[in-house]
Structure formats: structure tokens, C-alpha cells
Amino acid sequence: MLDVEYDAQDATITSFGNALWWAIVTITTVGYGDFTPVTVLGRLIAAGLMVCGIALLSTGAGAVASWLLDRGKAQIQPAGPARANPIAELDELTEEVARLRGAVFEDFEIQGRTTLNGGATLDDGKAAWFRDSEGNFLYIMQRT
């Protein structure tokens, strides 16, 4: 840049120190404006240096972001072995739940109302809730 701008009229980059300062300020995209090229070739060099500065900073930011994501991903990984086919496992569990519902909750009549399949029993097997055909909840508790 110094060779291109040194002899130009109204040039501000006239020493090695000015050229070095201008290059550092331009490549870091700060651009104080205290030193600017005035020739066409100087401005083309400046434009190329600005593009290189942006590319350099973007590459650095991308590398840091990628490193942080990889580091975060490593902390989130499950400790156990990966499941071979989670969809098949989910299908099996869905079938098992349906099978258990059918075995435990069958249609029956309470106080003249027919209950629909579904509901839950407590662990001790002494209480249950159901929804009847009218949509009302029924709570059944066996007295001991």
C-alpha cells in the first residue's frame, strides 16, 4: 500500500508506520478513517484487504462456535448404550400398554352405568377410577 500511495496527491499513507497501522485497522474491520487510500489501485487493495479481514474473522468465529457446540454435545450424550431401533421399541411398548389395559379394565356396570375401557388402579388394587359412557369419572374404592 505504501508503494501505491506514497507519491499520490493528498495521500495520508506516506510512511511505513501509517501503512502498517492502516492495514491492521482495515483487516480487523475497525476502519477508524484516519488513513485512507486515495488512488484507484489503493482502494482496490483496501477492498481486497477488507474482504480478507471479514473472512478471517468469520472463520475464527465459526471455529469457536463449532468447538463450543461439540463440547456441549459431548456433555449431553446419554451415558448408556444407544438404542438400536427406538421406533420399534416404542411400538412394542404401545402394544404392551394396550394389552395391559385390556386385561385390567373391562367393560362392566356400576350403579346402572356401563364403564368404558380405560382407567387406573392403585398399587394395592383396592381402588380404581373409570370414565362411564356419559363421560363422568367413577372412583371405586374397596373397603377393607
Chimera marker file (.cmm) of the C-alpha trace (Angstrom):
<marker_set name="trace">
<marker id="1" x="0.000" y="0.000" z="0.000" r="1" g="1" b="0" radius="0.5"/>
<marker id="2" x="2.864" y="2.343" z="0.782" r="1" g="1" b="0" radius="0.5"/>
<marker id="3" x="4.307" y="1.940" z="-2.746" r="1" g="1" b="0" radius="0.5"/>
<marker id="4" x="0.932" y="2.722" z="-4.329" r="1" g="1" b="0" radius="0.5"/>
<marker id="5" x="0.012" y="5.705" z="-2.141" r="1" g="1" b="0" radius="0.5"/>
<marker id="6" x="3.396" y="7.303" z="-1.375" r="1" g="1" b="0" radius="0.5"/>
<marker id="7" x="3.583" y="9.716" z="-4.337" r="1" g="1" b="0" radius="0.5"/>
<marker id="8" x="-0.176" y="10.383" z="-4.697" r="1" g="1" b="0" radius="0.5"/>
<marker id="9" x="-1.560" y="13.877" z="-4.195" r="1" g="1" b="0" radius="0.5"/>
<marker id="10" x="-3.463" y="14.254" z="-0.854" r="1" g="1" b="0" radius="0.5"/>
<marker id="11" x="-2.155" y="10.849" z="0.306" r="1" g="1" b="0" radius="0.5"/>
<marker id="12" x="-2.410" y="10.105" z="4.010" r="1" g="1" b="0" radius="0.5"/>
<marker id="13" x="-0.455" y="6.838" z="3.916" r="1" g="1" b="0" radius="0.5"/>
<marker id="14" x="3.052" y="8.212" z="3.438" r="1" g="1" b="0" radius="0.5"/>
<marker id="15" x="5.164" y="6.202" z="5.892" r="1" g="1" b="0" radius="0.5"/>
<marker id="16" x="5.681" y="2.559" z="6.801" r="1" g="1" b="0" radius="0.5"/>
<marker id="17" x="4.093" y="3.144" z="10.223" r="1" g="1" b="0" radius="0.5"/>
<marker id="18" x="0.996" y="4.729" z="8.644" r="1" g="1" b="0" radius="0.5"/>
<marker id="19" x="0.711" y="1.847" z="6.145" r="1" g="1" b="0" radius="0.5"/>
<marker id="20" x="1.061" y="-0.776" z="8.885" r="1" g="1" b="0" radius="0.5"/>
<marker id="21" x="-1.492" y="0.977" z="11.095" r="1" g="1" b="0" radius="0.5"/>
<marker id="22" x="-3.905" y="1.302" z="8.164" r="1" g="1" b="0" radius="0.5"/>
<marker id="23" x="-3.503" y="-2.423" z="7.319" r="1" g="1" b="0" radius="0.5"/>
<marker id="24" x="-4.172" y="-3.536" z="10.902" r="1" g="1" b="0" radius="0.5"/>
<marker id="25" x="-7.196" y="-1.254" z="11.275" r="1" g="1" b="0" radius="0.5"/>
<marker id="26" x="-8.579" y="-2.347" z="7.885" r="1" g="1" b="0" radius="0.5"/>
<marker id="27" x="-8.102" y="-6.113" z="8.286" r="1" g="1" b="0" radius="0.5"/>
<marker id="28" x="-9.737" y="-6.065" z="11.720" r="1" g="1" b="0" radius="0.5"/>
<marker id="29" x="-12.679" y="-4.168" z="10.152" r="1" g="1" b="0" radius="0.5"/>
<marker id="30" x="-12.366" y="-1.314" z="12.660" r="1" g="1" b="0" radius="0.5"/>
<marker id="31" x="-11.710" y="1.331" z="9.999" r="1" g="1" b="0" radius="0.5"/>
<marker id="32" x="-11.014" y="4.494" z="12.011" r="1" g="1" b="0" radius="0.5"/>
<marker id="33" x="-10.751" y="6.572" z="8.849" r="1" g="1" b="0" radius="0.5"/>
<marker id="34" x="-7.618" y="8.436" z="9.926" r="1" g="1" b="0" radius="0.5"/>
<marker id="35" x="-5.676" y="6.953" z="6.996" r="1" g="1" b="0" radius="0.5"/>
<marker id="36" x="-7.433" y="6.209" z="3.700" r="1" g="1" b="0" radius="0.5"/>
<marker id="37" x="-6.166" y="5.302" z="0.240" r="1" g="1" b="0" radius="0.5"/>
<marker id="38" x="-6.785" y="7.924" z="-2.449" r="1" g="1" b="0" radius="0.5"/>
<marker id="39" x="-5.684" y="6.087" z="-5.612" r="1" g="1" b="0" radius="0.5"/>
<marker id="40" x="-7.820" y="3.606" z="-7.535" r="1" g="1" b="0" radius="0.5"/>
<marker id="41" x="-5.280" y="0.804" z="-7.064" r="1" g="1" b="0" radius="0.5"/>
<marker id="42" x="-5.002" y="1.662" z="-3.353" r="1" g="1" b="0" radius="0.5"/>
<marker id="43" x="-8.784" y="1.435" z="-2.968" r="1" g="1" b="0" radius="0.5"/>
<marker id="44" x="-8.860" y="-1.935" z="-4.782" r="1" g="1" b="0" radius="0.5"/>
<marker id="45" x="-6.166" y="-3.229" z="-2.431" r="1" g="1" b="0" radius="0.5"/>
<marker id="46" x="-8.185" y="-1.860" z="0.505" r="1" g="1" b="0" radius="0.5"/>
<marker id="47" x="-11.345" y="-3.621" z="-0.692" r="1" g="1" b="0" radius="0.5"/>
<marker id="48" x="-9.461" y="-6.928" z="-1.002" r="1" g="1" b="0" radius="0.5"/>
<marker id="49" x="-7.969" y="-6.476" z="2.455" r="1" g="1" b="0" radius="0.5"/>
<marker id="50" x="-11.432" y="-5.754" z="3.915" r="1" g="1" b="0" radius="0.5"/>
<marker id="51" x="-12.878" y="-8.927" z="2.376" r="1" g="1" b="0" radius="0.5"/>
<marker id="52" x="-9.936" y="-10.946" z="3.719" r="1" g="1" b="0" radius="0.5"/>
<marker id="53" x="-10.420" y="-9.413" z="7.160" r="1" g="1" b="0" radius="0.5"/>
<marker id="54" x="-14.114" y="-10.297" z="7.222" r="1" g="1" b="0" radius="0.5"/>
<marker id="55" x="-13.346" y="-13.839" z="6.008" r="1" g="1" b="0" radius="0.5"/>
<marker id="56" x="-10.647" y="-14.257" z="8.651" r="1" g="1" b="0" radius="0.5"/>
<marker id="57" x="-12.892" y="-13.074" z="11.488" r="1" g="1" b="0" radius="0.5"/>
<marker id="58" x="-15.815" y="-15.178" z="10.242" r="1" g="1" b="0" radius="0.5"/>
<marker id="59" x="-13.659" y="-18.291" z="10.057" r="1" g="1" b="0" radius="0.5"/>
<marker id="60" x="-12.418" y="-17.715" z="13.587" r="1" g="1" b="0" radius="0.5"/>
<marker id="61" x="-15.938" y="-17.139" z="14.916" r="1" g="1" b="0" radius="0.5"/>
<marker id="62" x="-17.185" y="-20.268" z="13.122" r="1" g="1" b="0" radius="0.5"/>
<marker id="63" x="-14.371" y="-22.374" z="14.550" r="1" g="1" b="0" radius="0.5"/>
<marker id="64" x="-15.083" y="-21.172" z="18.097" r="1" g="1" b="0" radius="0.5"/>
<marker id="65" x="-18.838" y="-21.784" z="17.678" r="1" g="1" b="0" radius="0.5"/>
<marker id="66" x="-18.216" y="-25.283" z="16.316" r="1" g="1" b="0" radius="0.5"/>
<marker id="67" x="-15.879" y="-26.078" z="19.209" r="1" g="1" b="0" radius="0.5"/>
<marker id="68" x="-18.463" y="-24.883" z="21.745" r="1" g="1" b="0" radius="0.5"/>
<marker id="69" x="-21.233" y="-26.937" z="20.117" r="1" g="1" b="0" radius="0.5"/>
<marker id="70" x="-19.082" y="-30.076" z="20.043" r="1" g="1" b="0" radius="0.5"/>
<marker id="71" x="-18.168" y="-29.555" z="23.672" r="1" g="1" b="0" radius="0.5"/>
<marker id="72" x="-21.813" y="-29.068" z="24.650" r="1" g="1" b="0" radius="0.5"/>
<marker id="73" x="-22.891" y="-32.093" z="22.630" r="1" g="1" b="0" radius="0.5"/>
<marker id="74" x="-20.346" y="-34.268" z="24.439" r="1" g="1" b="0" radius="0.5"/>
<marker id="75" x="-21.847" y="-33.261" z="27.796" r="1" g="1" b="0" radius="0.5"/>
<marker id="76" x="-25.405" y="-34.057" z="26.663" r="1" g="1" b="0" radius="0.5"/>
<marker id="77" x="-24.678" y="-37.550" z="25.268" r="1" g="1" b="0" radius="0.5"/>
<marker id="78" x="-26.501" y="-40.279" z="27.214" r="1" g="1" b="0" radius="0.5"/>
<marker id="79" x="-24.348" y="-42.426" z="29.443" r="1" g="1" b="0" radius="0.5"/>
<marker id="80" x="-25.972" y="-45.714" z="28.428" r="1" g="1" b="0" radius="0.5"/>
<marker id="81" x="-25.667" y="-47.572" z="25.148" r="1" g="1" b="0" radius="0.5"/>
<marker id="82" x="-27.516" y="-46.185" z="22.152" r="1" g="1" b="0" radius="0.5"/>
<marker id="83" x="-30.785" y="-47.900" z="21.335" r="1" g="1" b="0" radius="0.5"/>
<marker id="84" x="-30.737" y="-49.880" z="18.128" r="1" g="1" b="0" radius="0.5"/>
<marker id="85" x="-34.268" y="-49.076" z="16.968" r="1" g="1" b="0" radius="0.5"/>
<marker id="86" x="-36.201" y="-46.675" z="19.230" r="1" g="1" b="0" radius="0.5"/>
<marker id="87" x="-39.270" y="-46.671" z="16.964" r="1" g="1" b="0" radius="0.5"/>
<marker id="88" x="-39.633" y="-50.450" z="17.184" r="1" g="1" b="0" radius="0.5"/>
<marker id="89" x="-39.175" y="-50.219" z="20.955" r="1" g="1" b="0" radius="0.5"/>
<marker id="90" x="-41.900" y="-47.557" z="21.147" r="1" g="1" b="0" radius="0.5"/>
<marker id="91" x="-44.246" y="-49.740" z="19.082" r="1" g="1" b="0" radius="0.5"/>
<marker id="92" x="-43.626" y="-52.677" z="21.424" r="1" g="1" b="0" radius="0.5"/>
<marker id="93" x="-44.351" y="-50.533" z="24.485" r="1" g="1" b="0" radius="0.5"/>
<marker id="94" x="-47.544" y="-49.186" z="22.910" r="1" g="1" b="0" radius="0.5"/>
<marker id="95" x="-48.757" y="-52.737" z="22.214" r="1" g="1" b="0" radius="0.5"/>
<marker id="96" x="-47.906" y="-53.806" z="25.764" r="1" g="1" b="0" radius="0.5"/>
<marker id="97" x="-49.847" y="-50.896" z="27.268" r="1" g="1" b="0" radius="0.5"/>
<marker id="98" x="-52.856" y="-51.722" z="25.095" r="1" g="1" b="0" radius="0.5"/>
<marker id="99" x="-52.636" y="-55.368" z="26.130" r="1" g="1" b="0" radius="0.5"/>
<marker id="100" x="-52.430" y="-54.454" z="29.830" r="1" g="1" b="0" radius="0.5"/>
<marker id="101" x="-55.379" y="-52.071" z="29.566" r="1" g="1" b="0" radius="0.5"/>
<marker id="102" x="-57.485" y="-54.805" z="28.027" r="1" g="1" b="0" radius="0.5"/>
<marker id="103" x="-56.514" y="-57.283" z="30.742" r="1" g="1" b="0" radius="0.5"/>
<marker id="104" x="-57.193" y="-54.972" z="33.691" r="1" g="1" b="0" radius="0.5"/>
<marker id="105" x="-60.032" y="-52.737" z="32.578" r="1" g="1" b="0" radius="0.5"/>
<marker id="106" x="-63.000" y="-54.489" z="31.068" r="1" g="1" b="0" radius="0.5"/>
<marker id="107" x="-66.455" y="-53.073" z="30.498" r="1" g="1" b="0" radius="0.5"/>
<marker id="108" x="-68.693" y="-53.577" z="33.479" r="1" g="1" b="0" radius="0.5"/>
<marker id="109" x="-71.705" y="-51.943" z="35.079" r="1" g="1" b="0" radius="0.5"/>
<marker id="110" x="-71.628" y="-49.883" z="38.268" r="1" g="1" b="0" radius="0.5"/>
<marker id="111" x="-74.817" y="-48.349" z="39.688" r="1" g="1" b="0" radius="0.5"/>
<marker id="112" x="-76.609" y="-48.842" z="36.395" r="1" g="1" b="0" radius="0.5"/>
<marker id="113" x="-73.885" y="-47.127" z="34.285" r="1" g="1" b="0" radius="0.5"/>
<marker id="114" x="-71.624" y="-49.008" z="31.894" r="1" g="1" b="0" radius="0.5"/>
<marker id="115" x="-67.952" y="-48.070" z="32.150" r="1" g="1" b="0" radius="0.5"/>
<marker id="116" x="-65.719" y="-47.708" z="29.149" r="1" g="1" b="0" radius="0.5"/>
<marker id="117" x="-62.352" y="-49.406" z="28.794" r="1" g="1" b="0" radius="0.5"/>
<marker id="118" x="-59.680" y="-47.364" z="30.489" r="1" g="1" b="0" radius="0.5"/>
<marker id="119" x="-58.836" y="-46.086" z="33.889" r="1" g="1" b="0" radius="0.5"/>
<marker id="120" x="-56.258" y="-46.843" z="36.513" r="1" g="1" b="0" radius="0.5"/>
<marker id="121" x="-55.895" y="-48.915" z="39.643" r="1" g="1" b="0" radius="0.5"/>
<marker id="122" x="-53.837" y="-48.035" z="42.673" r="1" g="1" b="0" radius="0.5"/>
<marker id="123" x="-50.853" y="-50.208" z="43.523" r="1" g="1" b="0" radius="0.5"/>
<marker id="124" x="-52.724" y="-52.044" z="46.258" r="1" g="1" b="0" radius="0.5"/>
<marker id="125" x="-55.501" y="-52.967" z="43.810" r="1" g="1" b="0" radius="0.5"/>
<marker id="126" x="-58.167" y="-51.634" z="46.206" r="1" g="1" b="0" radius="0.5"/>
<marker id="127" x="-59.201" y="-48.549" z="44.246" r="1" g="1" b="0" radius="0.5"/>
<marker id="128" x="-59.750" y="-47.611" z="40.647" r="1" g="1" b="0" radius="0.5"/>
<marker id="129" x="-61.168" y="-44.834" z="38.516" r="1" g="1" b="0" radius="0.5"/>
<marker id="130" x="-63.077" y="-45.165" z="35.287" r="1" g="1" b="0" radius="0.5"/>
<marker id="131" x="-64.978" y="-42.926" z="32.898" r="1" g="1" b="0" radius="0.5"/>
<marker id="132" x="-68.541" y="-44.013" z="32.259" r="1" g="1" b="0" radius="0.5"/>
<marker id="133" x="-70.400" y="-43.903" z="28.950" r="1" g="1" b="0" radius="0.5"/>
<marker id="134" x="-71.665" y="-40.398" z="29.763" r="1" g="1" b="0" radius="0.5"/>
<marker id="135" x="-68.122" y="-39.093" z="30.293" r="1" g="1" b="0" radius="0.5"/>
<marker id="136" x="-68.325" y="-38.940" z="34.107" r="1" g="1" b="0" radius="0.5"/>
<marker id="137" x="-65.470" y="-40.182" z="36.260" r="1" g="1" b="0" radius="0.5"/>
<marker id="138" x="-66.228" y="-43.016" z="38.636" r="1" g="1" b="0" radius="0.5"/>
<marker id="139" x="-63.980" y="-43.667" z="41.581" r="1" g="1" b="0" radius="0.5"/>
<marker id="140" x="-64.279" y="-47.120" z="43.093" r="1" g="1" b="0" radius="0.5"/>
<marker id="141" x="-62.725" y="-47.951" z="46.437" r="1" g="1" b="0" radius="0.5"/>
<marker id="142" x="-62.865" y="-51.369" z="48.022" r="1" g="1" b="0" radius="0.5"/>
<marker id="143" x="-63.401" y="-51.236" z="51.763" r="1" g="1" b="0" radius="0.5"/>
<marker id="144" x="-61.161" y="-53.372" z="53.898" r="1" g="1" b="0" radius="0.5"/>
<link id1="1" id2="2" r="1" g="1" b="0" radius="0.2"/>
<link id1="2" id2="3" r="1" g="1" b="0" radius="0.2"/>
<link id1="3" id2="4" r="1" g="1" b="0" radius="0.2"/>
<link id1="4" id2="5" r="1" g="1" b="0" radius="0.2"/>
<link id1="5" id2="6" r="1" g="1" b="0" radius="0.2"/>
<link id1="6" id2="7" r="1" g="1" b="0" radius="0.2"/>
<link id1="7" id2="8" r="1" g="1" b="0" radius="0.2"/>
<link id1="8" id2="9" r="1" g="1" b="0" radius="0.2"/>
<link id1="9" id2="10" r="1" g="1" b="0" radius="0.2"/>
<link id1="10" id2="11" r="1" g="1" b="0" radius="0.2"/>
<link id1="11" id2="12" r="1" g="1" b="0" radius="0.2"/>
<link id1="12" id2="13" r="1" g="1" b="0" radius="0.2"/>
<link id1="13" id2="14" r="1" g="1" b="0" radius="0.2"/>
<link id1="14" id2="15" r="1" g="1" b="0" radius="0.2"/>
<link id1="15" id2="16" r="1" g="1" b="0" radius="0.2"/>
<link id1="16" id2="17" r="1" g="1" b="0" radius="0.2"/>
<link id1="17" id2="18" r="1" g="1" b="0" radius="0.2"/>
<link id1="18" id2="19" r="1" g="1" b="0" radius="0.2"/>
<link id1="19" id2="20" r="1" g="1" b="0" radius="0.2"/>
<link id1="20" id2="21" r="1" g="1" b="0" radius="0.2"/>
<link id1="21" id2="22" r="1" g="1" b="0" radius="0.2"/>
<link id1="22" id2="23" r="1" g="1" b="0" radius="0.2"/>
<link id1="23" id2="24" r="1" g="1" b="0" radius="0.2"/>
<link id1="24" id2="25" r="1" g="1" b="0" radius="0.2"/>
<link id1="25" id2="26" r="1" g="1" b="0" radius="0.2"/>
<link id1="26" id2="27" r="1" g="1" b="0" radius="0.2"/>
<link id1="27" id2="28" r="1" g="1" b="0" radius="0.2"/>
<link id1="28" id2="29" r="1" g="1" b="0" radius="0.2"/>
<link id1="29" id2="30" r="1" g="1" b="0" radius="0.2"/>
<link id1="30" id2="31" r="1" g="1" b="0" radius="0.2"/>
<link id1="31" id2="32" r="1" g="1" b="0" radius="0.2"/>
<link id1="32" id2="33" r="1" g="1" b="0" radius="0.2"/>
<link id1="33" id2="34" r="1" g="1" b="0" radius="0.2"/>
<link id1="34" id2="35" r="1" g="1" b="0" radius="0.2"/>
<link id1="35" id2="36" r="1" g="1" b="0" radius="0.2"/>
<link id1="36" id2="37" r="1" g="1" b="0" radius="0.2"/>
<link id1="37" id2="38" r="1" g="1" b="0" radius="0.2"/>
<link id1="38" id2="39" r="1" g="1" b="0" radius="0.2"/>
<link id1="39" id2="40" r="1" g="1" b="0" radius="0.2"/>
<link id1="40" id2="41" r="1" g="1" b="0" radius="0.2"/>
<link id1="41" id2="42" r="1" g="1" b="0" radius="0.2"/>
<link id1="42" id2="43" r="1" g="1" b="0" radius="0.2"/>
<link id1="43" id2="44" r="1" g="1" b="0" radius="0.2"/>
<link id1="44" id2="45" r="1" g="1" b="0" radius="0.2"/>
<link id1="45" id2="46" r="1" g="1" b="0" radius="0.2"/>
<link id1="46" id2="47" r="1" g="1" b="0" radius="0.2"/>
<link id1="47" id2="48" r="1" g="1" b="0" radius="0.2"/>
<link id1="48" id2="49" r="1" g="1" b="0" radius="0.2"/>
<link id1="49" id2="50" r="1" g="1" b="0" radius="0.2"/>
<link id1="50" id2="51" r="1" g="1" b="0" radius="0.2"/>
<link id1="51" id2="52" r="1" g="1" b="0" radius="0.2"/>
<link id1="52" id2="53" r="1" g="1" b="0" radius="0.2"/>
<link id1="53" id2="54" r="1" g="1" b="0" radius="0.2"/>
<link id1="54" id2="55" r="1" g="1" b="0" radius="0.2"/>
<link id1="55" id2="56" r="1" g="1" b="0" radius="0.2"/>
<link id1="56" id2="57" r="1" g="1" b="0" radius="0.2"/>
<link id1="57" id2="58" r="1" g="1" b="0" radius="0.2"/>
<link id1="58" id2="59" r="1" g="1" b="0" radius="0.2"/>
<link id1="59" id2="60" r="1" g="1" b="0" radius="0.2"/>
<link id1="60" id2="61" r="1" g="1" b="0" radius="0.2"/>
<link id1="61" id2="62" r="1" g="1" b="0" radius="0.2"/>
<link id1="62" id2="63" r="1" g="1" b="0" radius="0.2"/>
<link id1="63" id2="64" r="1" g="1" b="0" radius="0.2"/>
<link id1="64" id2="65" r="1" g="1" b="0" radius="0.2"/>
<link id1="65" id2="66" r="1" g="1" b="0" radius="0.2"/>
<link id1="66" id2="67" r="1" g="1" b="0" radius="0.2"/>
<link id1="67" id2="68" r="1" g="1" b="0" radius="0.2"/>
<link id1="68" id2="69" r="1" g="1" b="0" radius="0.2"/>
<link id1="69" id2="70" r="1" g="1" b="0" radius="0.2"/>
<link id1="70" id2="71" r="1" g="1" b="0" radius="0.2"/>
<link id1="71" id2="72" r="1" g="1" b="0" radius="0.2"/>
<link id1="72" id2="73" r="1" g="1" b="0" radius="0.2"/>
<link id1="73" id2="74" r="1" g="1" b="0" radius="0.2"/>
<link id1="74" id2="75" r="1" g="1" b="0" radius="0.2"/>
<link id1="75" id2="76" r="1" g="1" b="0" radius="0.2"/>
<link id1="76" id2="77" r="1" g="1" b="0" radius="0.2"/>
<link id1="77" id2="78" r="1" g="1" b="0" radius="0.2"/>
<link id1="78" id2="79" r="1" g="1" b="0" radius="0.2"/>
<link id1="79" id2="80" r="1" g="1" b="0" radius="0.2"/>
<link id1="80" id2="81" r="1" g="1" b="0" radius="0.2"/>
<link id1="81" id2="82" r="1" g="1" b="0" radius="0.2"/>
<link id1="82" id2="83" r="1" g="1" b="0" radius="0.2"/>
<link id1="83" id2="84" r="1" g="1" b="0" radius="0.2"/>
<link id1="84" id2="85" r="1" g="1" b="0" radius="0.2"/>
<link id1="85" id2="86" r="1" g="1" b="0" radius="0.2"/>
<link id1="86" id2="87" r="1" g="1" b="0" radius="0.2"/>
<link id1="87" id2="88" r="1" g="1" b="0" radius="0.2"/>
<link id1="88" id2="89" r="1" g="1" b="0" radius="0.2"/>
<link id1="89" id2="90" r="1" g="1" b="0" radius="0.2"/>
<link id1="90" id2="91" r="1" g="1" b="0" radius="0.2"/>
<link id1="91" id2="92" r="1" g="1" b="0" radius="0.2"/>
<link id1="92" id2="93" r="1" g="1" b="0" radius="0.2"/>
<link id1="93" id2="94" r="1" g="1" b="0" radius="0.2"/>
<link id1="94" id2="95" r="1" g="1" b="0" radius="0.2"/>
<link id1="95" id2="96" r="1" g="1" b="0" radius="0.2"/>
<link id1="96" id2="97" r="1" g="1" b="0" radius="0.2"/>
<link id1="97" id2="98" r="1" g="1" b="0" radius="0.2"/>
<link id1="98" id2="99" r="1" g="1" b="0" radius="0.2"/>
<link id1="99" id2="100" r="1" g="1" b="0" radius="0.2"/>
<link id1="100" id2="101" r="1" g="1" b="0" radius="0.2"/>
<link id1="101" id2="102" r="1" g="1" b="0" radius="0.2"/>
<link id1="102" id2="103" r="1" g="1" b="0" radius="0.2"/>
<link id1="103" id2="104" r="1" g="1" b="0" radius="0.2"/>
<link id1="104" id2="105" r="1" g="1" b="0" radius="0.2"/>
<link id1="105" id2="106" r="1" g="1" b="0" radius="0.2"/>
<link id1="106" id2="107" r="1" g="1" b="0" radius="0.2"/>
<link id1="107" id2="108" r="1" g="1" b="0" radius="0.2"/>
<link id1="108" id2="109" r="1" g="1" b="0" radius="0.2"/>
<link id1="109" id2="110" r="1" g="1" b="0" radius="0.2"/>
<link id1="110" id2="111" r="1" g="1" b="0" radius="0.2"/>
<link id1="111" id2="112" r="1" g="1" b="0" radius="0.2"/>
<link id1="112" id2="113" r="1" g="1" b="0" radius="0.2"/>
<link id1="113" id2="114" r="1" g="1" b="0" radius="0.2"/>
<link id1="114" id2="115" r="1" g="1" b="0" radius="0.2"/>
<link id1="115" id2="116" r="1" g="1" b="0" radius="0.2"/>
<link id1="116" id2="117" r="1" g="1" b="0" radius="0.2"/>
<link id1="117" id2="118" r="1" g="1" b="0" radius="0.2"/>
<link id1="118" id2="119" r="1" g="1" b="0" radius="0.2"/>
<link id1="119" id2="120" r="1" g="1" b="0" radius="0.2"/>
<link id1="120" id2="121" r="1" g="1" b="0" radius="0.2"/>
<link id1="121" id2="122" r="1" g="1" b="0" radius="0.2"/>
<link id1="122" id2="123" r="1" g="1" b="0" radius="0.2"/>
<link id1="123" id2="124" r="1" g="1" b="0" radius="0.2"/>
<link id1="124" id2="125" r="1" g="1" b="0" radius="0.2"/>
<link id1="125" id2="126" r="1" g="1" b="0" radius="0.2"/>
<link id1="126" id2="127" r="1" g="1" b="0" radius="0.2"/>
<link id1="127" id2="128" r="1" g="1" b="0" radius="0.2"/>
<link id1="128" id2="129" r="1" g="1" b="0" radius="0.2"/>
<link id1="129" id2="130" r="1" g="1" b="0" radius="0.2"/>
<link id1="130" id2="131" r="1" g="1" b="0" radius="0.2"/>
<link id1="131" id2="132" r="1" g="1" b="0" radius="0.2"/>
<link id1="132" id2="133" r="1" g="1" b="0" radius="0.2"/>
<link id1="133" id2="134" r="1" g="1" b="0" radius="0.2"/>
<link id1="134" id2="135" r="1" g="1" b="0" radius="0.2"/>
<link id1="135" id2="136" r="1" g="1" b="0" radius="0.2"/>
<link id1="136" id2="137" r="1" g="1" b="0" radius="0.2"/>
<link id1="137" id2="138" r="1" g="1" b="0" radius="0.2"/>
<link id1="138" id2="139" r="1" g="1" b="0" radius="0.2"/>
<link id1="139" id2="140" r="1" g="1" b="0" radius="0.2"/>
<link id1="140" id2="141" r="1" g="1" b="0" radius="0.2"/>
<link id1="141" id2="142" r="1" g="1" b="0" radius="0.2"/>
<link id1="142" id2="143" r="1" g="1" b="0" radius="0.2"/>
<link id1="143" id2="144" r="1" g="1" b="0" radius="0.2"/>
</marker_set>
